[in-house]
Amino acid sequence: MSFNTFGHSFRVTTFGESHGAAIGCVIDGCPPRIALTEADIQPYLDRRRPGQSRFTTQRQEADAVKILSGVFVDETSGQQVTTGTPIALVIENVDQRSKDYSDIKDKYRPGHADYTYDVKYGLRDYRGGGRQSARETATRVAAGAIARKIVPGMQLRGALVQIGAERIDRRRWDWAEVERNPFFCPDAQAAARFGDYLEAVRKRGSSVGAVIEIVAEGVPPGLGAPIYGKLDADLAAALMSINAVKGVEIGAGFAAAELPGEENGDEMRIGNEGQPMFLSNNAGGILGGISTGQPLVARFAVKPTSSILTPRRTVDRYGNETEISTTGRHDPCVGIRAVPVGEAMMACVVADHYLRHRGQVGQATAWPFPQPPGKA
Ligand SMILES: Cc1cc2nc3c(=O)[nH]c(=O)nc-3n(C[C@H](O)[C@H](O)[C@H](O)COP(=O)(O)O)c2cc1C
């Protein structure tokens, strides 16, 4: 009865709680001889780290990652590389303030997992929520940094495309902008609006949700398997496993229901290098659960942060009706820090399917196929 592991060939198990000594993960199945040091992982953790702007929680965590196992210095290259054995990563928890959480010890926050943890397990770590705290997502980001190294030529990026009711203008999409504002927003004008909008939300003791888009380019065709190993199903499960995620879309997603067939199906032509070229990407790079070679495109929606200052009606664990207002340090919009987490989850899923495909099929299929004799 353990549900802390995901992936088959690239298998990630995470452990630890928000207010324990440390959090971490064990990655089993990573191929050997991949150059890996802490410096390869740390930049991704730094992007998710709290306390970097006034729009995220003020909890201060260095989130410094340590590699405990699975690496060795290769004599020939002098580089530290993976050995093919389990890679254990650990991140110490340094900024825990249990007193911030004393108000919620017995009361259930509406929208949070306090009641469900209590009713399921008969107890819960109220000092930050234990595994329900998004602190755990730092370990996924660390695993994702390794996953990115497995798929050659893959470029995987994420962006925040909507915050509350405010959306970006997709015509102004600029990936470089994502690293220039505190929202991971690809539209500079929208980012400026997001700042004022979120400040007002925070000041009135409220919170908002967001939509995040993750795009992986350079993913080869053929990853994923029909029916129970669909790449889109695994992606949806991985993204849905992120705290606060309430919806996932692949490609055109829910909007596909409104499209006529002649618009939705991505037409095909032969591209410059004799390979198939799709004229659109409503499929989000996946057909029949298998990657097409087009960019993988997934979006996920996160709900508004449940821990808010505004008093809400609730009950306590002893059966009394009461009210709760959550002080302490919380993200007014969890969607901002969810961007690197979403990227990491997609990276892990693609790496897993890349290794599964290599295990089952081996070399890439040469396309186009030769004409059968007599058909030329
Ligand atoms: C990056 C990130 C940060 C989060 N920070 C908070 C927070 O500060 N306060 C809060 O109430 N929820 C926060 N959440 C959401 C909760 O962890 C989540 O709502 C809770 O575990 C219940 O699970 P569910 O929303 O998936 O049902 C965060 C989520 C993410 C992805």
The ligand as an ORCA input file, in Angstrom:
! r2SCAN-3c Opt
* xyz 0 1
  C       3.877     25.137     -5.676
  C       2.661     24.996     -4.795
  C       2.575     25.747     -3.626
  C       1.468     25.634     -2.780
  N       1.382     26.421     -1.683
  C       0.247     26.388     -0.940
  C       0.088     27.287      0.163
  O       0.951     28.116      0.442
  N      -1.065     27.200      0.870
  C      -2.078     26.323      0.569
  O      -3.114     26.307      1.219
  N      -1.939     25.463     -0.462
  C      -0.812     25.468     -1.213
  N      -0.695     24.605     -2.272
  C      -1.794     23.663     -2.561
  C      -1.921     22.551     -1.567
  O      -0.719     21.844     -1.404
  C      -3.059     21.598     -2.020
  O      -4.210     22.337     -2.292
  C      -3.373     20.568     -0.965
  O      -2.353     19.602     -0.900
  C      -4.671     19.807     -1.256
  O      -4.562     19.040     -2.402
  P      -5.443     19.292     -3.709
  O      -5.585     20.765     -3.866
  O      -4.662     18.680     -4.815
  O      -6.776     18.638     -3.489
  C       0.427     24.703     -3.120
  C       0.523     23.942     -4.302
  C       1.629     24.080     -5.132
  C       1.715     23.272     -6.393
*
